[in-house]
Structures are given as C-alpha cells and as structure tokens.
Amino acid sequence: MSSETITDTGPVQSDSRGATSREVMPTVIVEAPSSAFFAGNPAAVGVPIFVAGGVALGIQLLGYVSAGAPIAIIGAATGLGLLVSTVWAAAVGQTAVASIFGLFAGFWLSYAVLVLGLLHNWFATPAVEATHTIGLFLITWLVMIVLLTIATLRLPLAFTVLFVLIDATLVVVLAATINASATSNKVGGVLALAFSAVGAYIFLGIAATATGGRGVPLGRPILK
C-alpha cells in the first residue's frame, strides 16, 4: 500500500488591492491495497495440511500409537492450518472453499480438545460416560459432513469420493467405539488413509497448476 501527495486548490481570496489568489492545500490520497495480496489458491495450504491430519489419525487408528499421540499434528498443524486457509479463501471470495475448510477446521480442533479433555479429565466426565461422549462427537460430525457431502455434489468427482470416504470412516469408528471393537477401529484407520490418499491426489493437481504445469483429472461432478 502506498500514498501520494497532491495539491488541492482552495477557495479564491482577494487582498486589499483587489488582486485574487488561491490557497494551496496539500492532500494525501491513500491507495487501496494491492490486489496481489488477495490472490492465490488457499487450497494449496488447506488440502495438504488436511492430508497430514488424516495420515496421523489413520496411523493412530491402526494401533501404532495411543490416541493422544497425533494431537500435535491434528491440533497445531491441521486445525490451525485450516483456519488460515479458511480466512484466505474468504478473503478471495471463495465461499464454498471457505465453508469446507472452516468445517474441517472445527472438526480437527474439536477432536484435539476432545482427546486432551478426556485424557486430562477437563470436562469432569465420569469414566462410564466416556464412550457416549466420543459417540456424541462422532455422530455430530457425521451429520455435518454428510450434509457437506450432499451440498458439494456439484464439485468434481474426486471431492465427492473424498467426502464419502470421510463419512465412511466416521461410521466405522463410531461402530468401533460403541462395540469396543479393535478390528473395526483398524478398518477405520484404513479408510482414513484412503481419504488421505485421495486428498494427496487432489493436492498434486493443485501443486502442478501452481508451478505452471497441468492439473490432474478430477472427474465430472455428479450434479450439474
């Protein structure tokens, strides 16, 4: 942003001899911010940071680490990274993208708070209610992401596949939680890695376009 000083001619004044003169007053005009600041593709940050969270969650569900282990990635990287991407998308007028990133920012951040809260008893939740607390979380977000899936059927097919795999992951993990099934939990881990793979494919197309190449085929939308 820059400023430019110009002179503005004030009102005409007359002296005692009848001669006229103009009062010259400087005026500062501030230019609008450069449009280049509000450019670019927020998905170049939002998609890969989402994939990072999905990979961490998938590995944890497979039993490689405990529930608290991936929170550093899910909370500090994926959750906050998606918040940045949401603001960026809103700034460039990409309403649908901002909605998607904002919704998933809420999902990942609330997941981090849920796990940390249960591990450290932040919510004073009785141990007998822990399963139902996790179930409440999963059901709520399943409803929201199913709605998002339906609302975005006009996007290329790759995005629909991504959202459907996320829905399936939540359903399987919900069943695993209610039934205390380690096997179902591992199936959820495989599904999490599957939707992360689709996200990685989408990101490769975004990165190729951003570096001057051609994108990857994303498929035709289900709805036109």
Long-range contacts (C-beta under 8 A, 24 or more apart in sequence): 1-30, 1-31, 1-32, 1-33, 1-34, 2-31, 3-28, 3-29, 3-30, 3-31, 4-28, 4-29, 4-31, 5-29, 38-91, 38-92, 39-92, 40-88, 40-92, 41-206, 41-209, 41-210, 42-85, 42-86, 42-88, 42-89, 42-92, 42-94, 42-97, 42-98, 42-101, 43-85, 43-89, 43-97, 43-202, 43-203, 43-206, 44-203, 44-206, 44-207, 44-210, 45-81, 45-84, 45-85, 45-88, 46-81, 46-82, 46-85, 46-86, 46-89, 46-97, 46-100, 46-101, 47-199, 47-202, 47-203, 47-206, 48-199, 48-200, 48-203, 49-77, 49-78, 49-81, 49-82, 49-85, 50-78, 50-81, 50-82, 50-104, 50-199, 51-196, 51-199, 51-200, 51-203, 52-77, 52-78, 53-77, 53-78, 53-79, 53-108, 54-192, 54-193, 54-195, 54-196, 54-199, 55-192, 55-193, 55-196, 57-189, 57-192, 58-189, 58-190, 58-191, 58-192, 58-193, 58-196, 59-189, 59-193, 60-189, 61-173, 61-185, 61-186, 61-188, 61-189, 61-192, 62-186, 62-189, 62-190, 63-182, 63-185, 63-186, 63-189, 67-115, 67-119, 68-115, 68-116, 68-119, 71-112, 71-115, 71-116, 74-108, 74-111, 74-112, 75-108, 75-109, 75-111, 75-112, 75-113, 75-116, 78-108, 79-105, 79-108, 79-109, 79-112, 80-105, 80-109, 82-108, 83-109, 96-152, 96-155, 99-148, 100-148, 100-152, 103-144, 103-145, 103-148, 107-141, 107-144, 107-145, 110-137, 110-141, 111-137, 131-177, 131-178, 131-180, 134-177, 135-174, 135-177, 135-178, 138-170, 138-173, 138-174, 138-177, 139-174, 141-170, 142-167, 142-170, 142-171, 142-174, 145-170, 153-221, 153-222, 153-223, 154-221, 154-222, 154-223, 154-224, 155-221, 156-218, 156-219, 156-220, 156-221, 157-218, 157-219, 157-220, 157-221, 157-222, 158-198, 158-201, 158-202, 158-218, 158-219, 159-202, 159-218, 160-221, 160-222, 161-198, 161-219, 162-195, 162-198, 162-199, 162-202, 165-191, 165-194, 165-195, 165-198, 166-195, 169-195
